Amino acid sequence: MVTRKEIITKQASKLLEENPNGIRYMQLVKAIKQALPNIPVNTIHETIWNLDQRIPKLVYKPEKGLFRHTKYKNKEITLEEKPEAKGIKEEDFYPSFADYLKNELEEVTKAIPFGGNKFRDKWGTPDVIGIKESKCSDIIQFQPEIVSAEIKLDTSGEALITAFGQACSYKLFNHKVYLVIPKGVSEEDKSRIESLCLIFGIGLILYNSMDPENPEYEIRVRPLKQDPDMFYVNKYLRLIESELFE
């Protein structure tokens, strides 16, 4: 006679095989409960919490709390359609993020879309850069703060590593830095990037890369303010002085 544990395990394996990017623990519990309504949810919890240990040939954990079928272990898969196929470019999101940075996050008093190779060096140029200055009405005046963002459209692991490295380099001349990546990034890569952003004090924002008109920016990690190297602040801002301070 087939036991409840065997039924649950078989259903879990089936669900994971149908979801190449994997399923998080609570989502998997809910999906199994929906498929097997007559089995108590506590029994499901007791069965799948160590699923990767019980059936390691079928299930593994690429990160904490995420179960994935082993047939996808060496494959990088994202279910999101490639935005490039629709003619969407990274630059399409620069103006809307500049507006988001200024009007929703209120991190800056002015932000400009940038990108390209304006700084003309191997360390790269931010896609959006902004400045926060005191208002005449402020009782306490403060020194200007520089905030930059690196926006990435490509969801591949290599592109995300490059983008993170660029965001780190911007900390040299910024008080705050944001990394902006698509919501369609795999859960494994998203978790790693989030952990790195927390460690390095970089802000993380997710967005809908399929719709430049409605990117639905969503903040995941708040950036930590830090003191940049003023030599590099002056070196780079001198190149865009007329645009940022006009």
C-alpha angles and dihedrals in degrees: 000000000000113000127222089247091057092047092051092046092051092049092048092051090049093051093048091050088054092051111058094185091055132241129261118240100255092042089052092050091051093047092050092047090051091051094043106033094165094062116086115248091232089060089053091051092049091050104046106034090091098026092133090057096046097047105020091159090065106026135040138166115238087184141355113303096004123110120198135177113252092231087075096045096109096035128090105213132173123180094210117105112245109261090211088067088065093048093256115153131198091241090062088076099048098086095045092049091049087054091046091050092052105035106028106028090030089209094138141027091217132021131179131195108242130156125136119084101301093140091050099214139105093256091073136231124269117249091223127019129183143174131218115209134175118262120232088243094056112112091208114045120207139191116269116269124212120215126184137181136204112207119198127194098175112085098196118120092241092053092049092051090051092048092050090050090052091049089052091052091053090062086075091075104017135080090210134015131196130200113204118197136169120269087230093071111121116268091241094054092041091055093049093048091048092052092048092049090053091050095047098037095243120146116240124207128179123207144179102259093188096067120049089179093058110020094166094214111209123190114225103168128022115225122240117236114238138171111258126210103272092209090065093038090060094039094057101032090053087067093057101028096121093050098045100038103033 
